[in-house]
Amino acid sequence: MQEPGDAAHPGHRGSLGNGFHGMVASSPRIPLWGLSREAIGDILSEYLRGPGLGVGRLWIIGIQRSLLLMRKQQVNVGTLLVALTMATAGEAAEVKRMDFGKADGVPVEIVELTNGSGVSAKIMTLGASIHSLNVPDRNGKSADIVLGYATAAEYLAKPQYFGATVGRYANRIRNGQFELDGKRYKLETNDGPNHLHGGLRGIDKVVWKIDSVKAGSPASVVLSHVSPDGQGGYPGTLKVTATYSLSDKNELTVEYRATTDKPTVLNITNHSYFNLAGDAGSSDILGHRLTVFADAYTPVDSTLIPTGERRNVAGTPFDFREAQTIGLRVRDGRDEQIRFGRGYDHNYVIRGQAGTLRPAARVEDPASGRVMELLTTAPGVQFYSGNFLDGTTVGKAGRIYRQGDALCLEPQVFPDSPNQPDFPTARLDPGQTYTNTMVYRFSTSR
Ligand code: BGC
């Protein structure tokens, strides 16, 4: 496991203390002074691989490292200097820290990661959440593509899990009960008869600690939280970290890691609500086109607990193996599963080997051209079409959120796994490290 501060985890170097309010690091723009892109790319990446100093990477070290390559590729010193000048004068990749009010009297902060390609992500310490995510459309115009509140207090007052890290067990556990090593555990039931998203005070409702922030490419922030033994009914002291990194390739990576001191169950995911049109509330997601890289999903009962079956998507409204417009079948009342979910609220069995990073879904907004690909190591992904947004909450841009205004794609182990022997296990033992990694990759279509 890579503990905070460990050498295998460069994100932890360059950790900044409190009081830090902004830093700028270089990101490459590639000039082509008679050189192949590859040659300059190699020189720059060698340079940028440098010693991990966020601010003002040392030219001299960059030059030293590049000299070897220069010789190999017969690049002259002048060209190298031009390349390095362009690199340091390029658009800034920044990390900023700012206050964001209080939650239950505890100060909340936002860390803003910005890359050199027009993407920025605001990560909030309350719930280790994605507060905002600005992404350019096909004309280069940036807009915020996630739902959220304008103040920290609203996240506690009206929990919708906007952008949040949810757990200890994201999604549902039947009747809020499970058995582990012969012992029965009782959790809070906060969703009809069932337990949902870690209960009344899940890890989305606590203020996480900022372990480190790092500028450069990728820019990153590491947050941590310790959930005490017995919290919400779960056994074991759980130590969790959430690492958010934003690369110059417009990839936002979220990596969750956790350890326990007693056998326990867990399922941690990110619960962002996406609307690729931007500034959600101006239009819904029913015109978005979705692909889910899955041949089966796990059907549910009327309380949204899986029946245990893995059902083939072929011939059902759940078939997203080829891109489909979400709105086309979201109201298909002939399908009992759509009725149970009031639309889509189901876990898909992602193709390929869990534990390896592989494509889970792709979403495209034909109007803006924004495309989001989701890759994950998790075995499943919950596709939720925002069915319970009911117009009673006002979002950060001052608009109300209504049904279908956003969609969630939550990489996870399957719902209710602790009670389903045929589902991938959600068990974590002392000495093991739980991980769940998800990559949101942004691009545009024509
Ligand atoms: C669940 C929905 C729930 C939503 C907000 C989703 O993960 O599947 O049923 O309404 O979260 O809590």
Boltz pocket constraint, residues with backbone or C-beta under 6 A from the ligand:
constraints:
  - pocket:
      binder: B
      contacts: [[A, 159], [A, 160], [A, 161], [A, 171], [A, 197], [A, 304], [A, 345], [A, 382], [A, 384], [A, 388], [A, 408], [A, 410]]
      max_distance: 6.0
